[in-house]
Each structure stands twice: as structure tokens, then as C-alpha cells.
Amino acid sequence: MHFLNKAAVAAIMSFGAIVMPASAGTYQGDMLVRVQGTVVAPDASADVSSGGVLQSGWDADVSTEVIPTLTLTYFLTKNIAAELFCCFAKFDAKGDGATPVNDLGDFWVFPPIVTLQYHFDPMGRFKPYVGAGVQYMAFFGEGNSDLGQKIELDNAFGFALQAGFDLEVGDGWYLNADVKKVWLDTDASWGTSGVTADVDVDPWIVSVGLGYRFNLSDIFGARQGLAPLK
């Protein structure tokens, strides 16, 4: 399923090709689109049971991955904004500690994060922000493991905190750096093997990228009565 990441890159580039010519960049715009490279580093741990009995010393870990991501940020006021962060990613689960198997299976995730943000007033060209929100993690495409069964993961919600900054580089463009921390747990099982796990995924999500701010009215037509954000 590596085509998913390729499709994500293509979608990001296509969106940019549509938006950029149709809009005039402005730092008072109500819409900010960012294209980013992102490191997703799960701070994972697990309580693993076999046959319904908690196994002392058994643990699990989840791989760190680098993926392309996209954010859409809509400014409700000059300081308050709502952001949607999303991507697709593939991870590997591994046995850790005294767990007797290594490969616990691979899986794909669709993990959108929605945050409500506060953007501080600019300090020259530097504009920091903080945010809080929720992540929904949908698992699919689970693969086989050394247990002889596919890994199965329950979709889950988590709580997210965020901090970052945008640096103006001219004509509505920004350089961006962003850090998110998510607290999320899920239940894992491996078919008829009798092995189950309560997994804390808890990823750190670190992104750097390029952003472009503009008014949606430049694309979809003027909205009467709305003043520019300042």
C-alpha cells in the first residue's frame, strides 16, 4: 500500500497548484495551508496477556516513521484558529522486553488531528502558537505476525497538545515548525492465538514545512460583510 503515501504527495501538490495561482498571498488571510515533512515517534508501551493472564515483562513497541503531511488552518479571528492535520502512515509493531516473538505485525493508520489554536501577535516575522484538540486513529491493512495471526487494532480517540511557530518569508509564505504530543491507547489482539494487549501509543509528532496564507474568498468568491483579519 505504498501508493497511499504517493497519493498523499500528489494530492498536496495538486491542491497547491490550484490554490497558489488563484489567490493572492496575505498574512491577514483567513486560510493557511501547510505542506510538511513529519516524524511520528510513538512512545509506546503495552500490557500483554496470553490466555487471559497478564504476562510479566512482556511489552511492545511501534516503529518511528517519516511521512508527508498536510495541515489546513482556518482563522476564526486574528488570534483564534482551527486546524486539521492529516496523513496516511504505515507502522511496524515489535515485541519488546521478555515477549517471545519479534514481529507483531504491520498496519496502516489514518490519524487526523483537529486542534483549536491560539496564535500570538507577531513578533516581527515570528508568530508562535499553541493548541489543544483530539486525534482519531483509524487502523487498517493489518499484516501477519510471528504469532501466525494478523494483528487487529481497535480504532481510538486521543488527546493532543500542540506548539509551533510560523516565520514570514514574504507574499503570504511561511516557514513552519510544529510539535504535537498525543495520548492515545488502543486494544490489540492476534486472532486465535489468545494473545491480547492494551497498548499506549502516545506519539510525538514533529513537523517542519512550508505554509501559504490567503483568503478563501479569492478562490470561492467574496463573502459580503466580512472584514479582513488583522
Secondary structure, DSSP 8 states (H G I E B T S, - for coil): -THHHHHHHHHHHHHHHHHHHHS---TT-SEEEEEEEEEEEE--EEEEEETTEE-TTEEEEE--EEEEEEEEEEESSSSEEEEEEE--EEEEEEEEET-S-SEEEEEEEE--EEEEEEE---BTTEEEEEEEEEEEEEEE---B-TTSSB-EE--EEEEEEEEEEEEEEETTEEEEEEEEEEEEEEEEE-GGG-EEEEEE--EEEEEEEEEEEE-THHHH---TT-----
